[in-house]
């Protein structure tokens, strides 16, 4: 049986239109130092469509594999691989994860105690929140932290991690149900921005401003956060999801923008960017810390209950996330778990 995978065929933010399912042949044995992984679950990220639009690797041309993260079982070992055995449950982050089987460098594999979808909340969503808040946001005990898209995959981690750092946490979400979920994660002040104006809430309830913003939405939410930074406040941009599909996040959409420097100067405030790939040296220590917290229950990896299945379900899952329906990580079950058997 030839495993299938999603092939990216054209530069576009419309994932459904620019990808197709194809088959792939594997050699009998993986390359030295590599393994074949039978993927069981893959994770969906807002940035999946940035990748297919060619944003992250300028000049790259399709066809190309896509998908950033998956968990599954080791199906075969290449020469020199000694730390794993066939059947082991593992997680990994690499391009080409939207596939039934992938060849993965054994050094990239993270062993799992069991095959659990919650593990998919760690490699991108968890690491982004953990590293960004500590290294870029520099959150200190007693500070006020605003998390936008707080009920999403990385936002739900940011809420919990910021609380663990001793911060007072404000979280934005788009529904009453999501705000209830935020309370369950320890969020001090959920804000349903469909019913409450974020700028007004911040200006009225937090007149001294917010110390740190974990911002992934862009647009009006970014503006509200920027205009309500405290003295020496830090606004950490980890994305601008509202501008991904139509491209306005990269171009500005032609709208006149008020200058940002004066808003920062008077408060000694800053806007800081965070891209996970630039902090590779932090991945292992933060992953170890997060995995321990996940295992002992001090942090929850929130997985959206909506079930998507098969490679054909990936596009549906991306549409679902961009419709703002998810609470936590959107996960697709690629195929049934059959232990350590090969494809």
N, C-alpha and C positions, 0 to 999 in steps of 0.2 A: 504494500500500500504506500502510495506517495503522499506524504503530508502536504497539507495546504497552508498557504500564508497569504496575507494581504500585500499586494504590490501597489505602490504609489506610482501612478502613470503620468500625472500632469500637475503643474503648479497651480494650486487652488486651495481656498479655505473651505470649499465644499467637499468634505471628506467622502461622502457617498459617491459623488461624481468622478472624483479623481483617483479612486482606488478600485481594484478588482481582486477577486480570489483566484489564485493560481496554484498549481502543484509544483513541488520541488523534489528533486532526487538527492539523496544523501549517500555518501560513500559508506562502505560497511563499517568503518571505524572513524571516529573523530580525529581531527588534527592533533599532533602532540600538544599536551597541556590543555586540551579542550574536552568538552563533554557535549553529548546530545541531551537536551532537556525536552521532555514531553510536557508541554505547557497545559495546565489545567485551568488557571484563571489569569486574565490579564487586566491591567488597570487602565482606566480612561483619565486623560488629563486635558485641561483646557488648551494646553500648548500643542496637542496633537495636530490641530489645524494650522498652527504656526509652522510646524515642521513640514507639512505637505504644501505649504505656501512658499517654502524655501527661505523662510526668515532666519532660521538659526544657522544655516550653512550657506551663506551667499555664494552664488555661482554653481551650486549643486544642481544637477539636472536629473530628472527621473529617467528610467525606472529605478526605484529604490524601496528597500524594506521600510516598514514604519511600525510605530508602537514603541513605548519606552520601557515598560516593566511587565514582568510576569512572574508567576510562581508555578512550580510543577515538580516533576520527579526526574531524577537522573535516569536516562534510558541507555546510555553507553558511555564508556570512558576511553579517552584517547591515551596514547603512550605517556607515561610520566605523571598521570593523575592518581594520587594516592590518598588524598584527604576525603574522598567521597566514594560511595559504592552505588551500584545500580539500585534504584528504588528510593534513594534518599530524597526527602522533600527539601526544596531549595527556592530561594527568591533571587532575582537578578534584575539589573537595570542596564539595558543596552538597546541600541536601535534594532528593530526587527522583531519586537516582542509580540506583534499581532500575527501569531503563527501557531500551528499545531505542534511543530517541533522546531527547535533552534539549536545551532551550534554556538556554545558559549564558552568563553575562556574560564577555566575552573577558578581562577583568581577572582573572578567577578561574582562568584556564587556566595550567597549567604545561607548557611544551613538553618533549617526550621525544625522545631520540635515535632510539628505536625503540619499537614497541608491545610491551611486556614486562610480564607479570603482576607481576614483582618491584616494578615502580613503585607498585603498590597498597599495598605495605608502608609507603610513606613518608608519605602525607598525614595519616593519623590515628595509626597505630601508631608510626611512627618519630618524628613530631613530638612526640607525647605523652611518649615516653621521653626524647628529647633535651632538651626544654624543662623537663620536670619535674625531671630529675636535676640540671640546671645551675641553674635559677632557684629551685626550691623545695627540692630536696634539698641543694643547695649542696655537692655531693660534692667532697672534696679528696683529693689524692694520698695514698695510704697508709691511707685509711679502709676500713672493712669495710661492704660493701653487700649487703643481702639483697633478692633479687627473688623475689616469689611469682608463680606461673604463668609461670615463667621460659621455658618452651618454647613459649609462646603468641606471638601476633603482636607485641604490644608488649613482652612480657617478653624475647623473644629479642633485641630491639633494646637493651633496658635492660642486659642482660648485657654486650653488646659495647661499648656506650657507657661503662658504668661501668669496664670493663677499660681502655678507652682513656683514661679520666681517672686511671688509676693506682690503682684500688681493688682490694681483694680481694673477690671476688664469690661469694656463696652463692646458689644457685638452687633453688627447689622445683619438683617435677614429680610426676606421678602414675604413672609407669611406668619400668621399666628402660630402655626404648627412648628415652624422652624424656630421661632422665638422660645417656645416651650422646650424644644430640644436643647437650645442654648442654655436655658436655666439648669437643665440636667447635667450640663458639662461644667457648671460653676460660673457661668457668665453673670456678672453683677448687674449689668444694665443692657438687656436685649433691646434693640431698636428695630421695629418693623418699619422700614423706610417707605413702604407703600402707604402707611397710615400716619407716620410721623416724619416731619422734615428733619433730616439729620443735622443740618446747620443750626436750626433753631434749638434742637435738643442739646447740642454741644455748647452753644453760646449761653443758653439759659441755665443748664444744670452743671456745666463745667466752665465757669467764667474764666478760670485761670488757664484753660486750654488742656490739651492732652499731650502727654510726654512722648509717647511712641505710637505710631500708626503702622499697622500691618495691612498694606493696601494691595488688593488684587483685582479691583473692578475698573478703576479709571472713571472718566467722565465726571458727572456731578458729585459722586461720592468722594472722588479724589479732591475736587475743589472744596467741598465742605470740610474735609480733614485738613487740607493745607491752610485754610483760613481760620482754623481753630487749634493750631499748634501752640503749645506752651513755649515760654522762654526756654531756649536750648532744646526744643522739641525735635524729634527725628521721625520723618515720614519715610518708611521703607517700602519701596515699590517692588513687589514680587511678580507683578503682572498688571494687565489692564484688560480683563476679559471682555468688557463691554465693547471694546474696539477691535476685537480679533476677527470676527466674521466679516464685517464690512470694510476692514482695513483702516478705519479712521484712527485706531489706536496708534498706528505708525505714521500717519500723515497729518493728524490733527483735524481732519475733516473740513478744513477751510474755515473753521470758526475762529473769530478773533479771540485771542487769549490775553488776559491781563498779565503784565510782567510778573514773573515769580521772584526774581532777586529782591525787590523791596520788601516783600512779605517775609523773606528769610532774614534779611539784614537786621531789621529792627528787633528781632527776637533771638538773634544768634541761632536760628533754627537751620535745619538741613533736610534736603530730600536725598535719599540714598537708594541706589539700585541694588537688587540682589538677584543673581542668576546662579543656580545650584552648581553648574559645571565649573564655576570659578572658585569653588571651595572644596575641591576634591579631597584635600588633606584632612578635612573635618568629617568626611563621611563615616569612616569606621568608628571613631570615638562616639559620635552622636548616634549612630545606628545601634551601637552596643547599649548605650544609655536608654534609648527609646525602647529597644526590644526588652530590656529588663523591666522598664516601667509598664510595658504592655503585658508582660507575663505576670507581674505581681498585682495588676489591676489598678495601679495608681494613675494610669492614663488609658483611655479607651480609644481604640482604632474604630472609628465610626464608618460602617459600610452601609450604603443605601440598600434598602430591602428589595428594590425593584430588580427582578431577575432578567438578565440578558444572556442568550446562549449562542454559541457558535460564532465563527468569524463573520457571518452575515449579520450578527447582532451588534457588531462594533459601531457601525454607522448609526444604528438606532440609539445606542447608548450615548454617543456623542451628541446627537440631537436632543436627547432627554436632558443631558447636563446643560446644554445651552438654552434650553427652555426654562432653566432655573427650578427644575422639579426635584433635584436630588438633595438629600440630607446625608452628608458624608461622602465617602468614596464610591464612585460608580465602577462596578466590576462586571466583567463578562466571563461566564464559564465557557471556555473554549471547547472542552470535551470532558467526558466522564473520567474520573480517577480510577485507573486500573493498576494501581500499585506501581511496580517497577518495570512492567512489560514494555517492550519496544513497540514502536508503530509498525 
